[in-house]
Amino acid sequence: MIRAVLLDVGETITRDDRYWAAWADWLNVPHHTLSALVGSVVARGDDNSEALRLIRPGIDIPTEYAAREAAGFGEQLDDSDLYSDVRPALAALQSARIRVVIAGNQTARAGALLRGLNLPADLVTTSDELGVAKPQAEFFHRALAAADVDPATALYVGDHPANDIRPAQAAGMRAAHLRRGPWGHLWAGTPEAAAADYRIDSLHDLLSIVSS
């Protein structure tokens, strides 16, 4: 029986439009240029941050991130960045007595911003705060420990098969592939996505899964 649902952040509960647009503005390139480069590097199996290095070879991303913050162009998140099903779907899970955990590859600032949105979640944590990122197995172990959740009763939800599906299953959890955002659609028809325990098009689909 599923007693806890853990969710990825980018393109699972939040849209990444603003995040990459802010980087494009900072690096003085058109939004479409950076968006296309992000898609290209992810499609070939690289981390999306490699797109920034294509635009500015040798960039020190943490240093540049800090410079953006200092200049007043830091990371922002508000309700307009959430997908429309997030609040009602997570609230429905909590009403069904399912523990809801948001845990993704994000900065500590993103974690603070997400907590500031007062989402229907029992815990919000990020890779920066956990000290390890997906797809490393330790990310899932630490997220489960922080939430006090048994992996055998947990479901991880995400759009990226390599980061979300295989490693979550390897950590003893069940996994749901969400066909949302560029990566969710790009890999929806792949064997990697088909390996998920569940395949969904909306977070509303989770209630029927945990109720079965």
NORKA-V882915 format. One record per residue. RES is the residue in three letters. PSI is psi in degrees with one decimal (* if undefined). OMEGA is omega in whole degrees, -180 to 180 (* if undefined). Layout:
RES&PSI&OMEGA / RES&PSI&OMEGA
This chain:
MET&137.0&178 / ILE&124.0&180 / ARG&-9.9&-179 / ALA&140.7&175 / VAL&122.3&177 / LEU&135.6&-175 / LEU&138.1&169 / ASP&169.4&-179 / VAL&-74.0&-174 / GLY&123.7&-179 / GLU&17.5&168 / THR&-54.5&173 / ILE&-26.1&179 / THR&150.2&171 / ARG&143.3&-177 / ASP&4.6&-175 / ASP&-52.8&-174 / ARG&-38.0&-178 / TYR&-50.2&-177 / TRP&-30.0&176 / ALA&-39.2&179 / ALA&-39.9&177 / TRP&-40.6&179 / ALA&-43.5&179 / ASP&-41.1&-179 / TRP&-38.0&-179 / LEU&0.0&175 / ASN&48.0&174 / VAL&155.9&177 / PRO&147.5&180 / HIS&-41.7&-177 / HIS&-35.7&-180 / THR&-50.1&-179 / LEU&-40.0&179 / SER&-44.1&180 / ALA&-38.5&179 / LEU&-39.5&177 / VAL&-46.2&178 / GLY&-39.5&-178 / SER&-46.8&-176 / VAL&-36.3&179 / VAL&-39.1&-180 / ALA&-29.4&179 / ARG&4.0&173 / GLY&8.3&180 / ASP&164.5&175 / ASP&145.1&-176 / ASN&-22.0&178 / SER&-18.4&178 / GLU&-23.3&178 / ALA&-36.0&178 / LEU&-34.5&-179 / ARG&-25.0&175 / LEU&-35.2&179 / ILE&-42.6&180 / ARG&87.2&-180 / PRO&136.1&179 / GLY&2.8&-179 / ILE&136.3&172 / ASP&100.5&-170 / ILE&-45.2&178 / PRO&-39.5&179 / THR&-41.8&-180 / GLU&-37.0&177 / TYR&-44.6&179 / ALA&-37.1&178 / ALA&-39.7&176 / ARG&-45.4&180 / GLU&-46.5&-178 / ALA&-30.9&-179 / ALA&-0.3&179 / GLY&16.6&179 / PHE&38.3&-176 / GLY&-179.9&-177 / GLU&138.5&179 / GLN&146.3&175 / LEU&132.9&172 / ASP&-172.6&-175 / ASP&-25.7&-180 / SER&-16.7&179 / ASP&-10.0&-179 / LEU&143.6&169 / TYR&149.5&-171 / SER&-21.4&-178 / ASP&-4.5&-171 / VAL&-58.9&-176 / ARG&-50.5&-179 / PRO&-37.8&-178 / ALA&-43.3&180 / LEU&-37.1&177 / ALA&-38.8&179 / ALA&-38.5&177 / LEU&-44.9&179 / GLN&-37.6&178 / SER&-27.7&177 / ALA&10.3&178 / ARG&34.6&174 / ILE&132.1&178 / ARG&129.6&-176 / VAL&124.2&-178 / VAL&130.2&175 / ILE&120.0&-176 / ALA&111.3&-178 / GLY&177.2&178 / ASN&91.6&-177 / GLN&166.5&177 / THR&165.5&175 / ALA&-35.2&178 / ARG&-41.6&178 / ALA&-38.8&177 / GLY&-44.6&179 / ALA&-41.2&179 / LEU&-41.1&178 / LEU&-42.6&178 / ARG&-31.9&179 / GLY&-15.6&179 / LEU&-6.3&179 / ASN&52.2&179 / LEU&157.4&176 / PRO&76.1&-177 / ALA&144.1&179 / ASP&-24.5&180 / LEU&138.6&171 / VAL&123.8&179 / THR&161.7&-176 / THR&167.8&180 / SER&-38.4&177 / ASP&-42.9&-177 / GLU&-31.3&179 / LEU&-18.5&179 / GLY&13.6&179 / VAL&148.8&-175 / ALA&157.0&170 / LYS&147.3&11 / PRO&17.1&-180 / GLN&136.4&-179 / ALA&-32.9&-177 / GLU&-28.3&176 / PHE&-48.3&-177 / PHE&-39.4&178 / HIS&-43.9&-178 / ARG&-38.2&178 / ALA&-43.2&178 / LEU&-42.0&180 / ALA&-42.1&-180 / ALA&-33.5&-179 / ALA&-4.6&-177 / ASP&52.2&-176 / VAL&135.9&175 / ASP&125.3&-178 / PRO&-29.7&-179 / ALA&-17.5&-180 / THR&13.4&-173 / ALA&148.5&176 / LEU&128.2&176 / TYR&136.1&-176 / VAL&127.0&178 / GLY&171.5&-176 / ASP&-10.8&-170 / HIS&106.7&-176 / PRO&-43.3&-176 / ALA&-32.4&-179 / ASN&-29.8&-169 / ASP&-40.1&-171 / ILE&-64.0&-176 / ARG&-48.6&-178 / PRO&-32.3&177 / ALA&-42.8&178 / GLN&-38.2&179 / ALA&-26.2&179 / ALA&3.5&176 / GLY&7.2&-180 / MET&164.1&164 / ARG&160.8&-175 / ALA&143.4&176 / ALA&127.0&176 / HIS&125.3&-179 / LEU&119.7&179 / ARG&83.2&-176 / ARG&145.5&179 / GLY&175.7&-175 / PRO&-41.4&-176 / TRP&-37.8&178 / GLY&-38.6&178 / HIS&-40.2&-177 / LEU&-42.5&-174 / TRP&9.6&-176 / ALA&-33.3&-177 / GLY&12.8&-176 / THR&158.6&175 / PRO&-31.5&-180 / GLU&-42.4&178 / ALA&-36.4&180 / ALA&-21.1&180 / ALA&-11.3&179 / ALA&150.6&177 / ASP&-30.7&179 / TYR&151.5&176 / ARG&124.0&-172 / ILE&158.3&178 / ASP&-9.8&-178 / SER&152.2&176 / LEU&-20.1&176 / HIS&-24.9&-180 / ASP&-17.6&-175 / LEU&-32.7&-177 / LEU&-41.1&179 / SER&-31.1&179 / ILE&-48.1&-177 / VAL&-17.0&-179 / SER&-10.4&-175 / SER&*&*
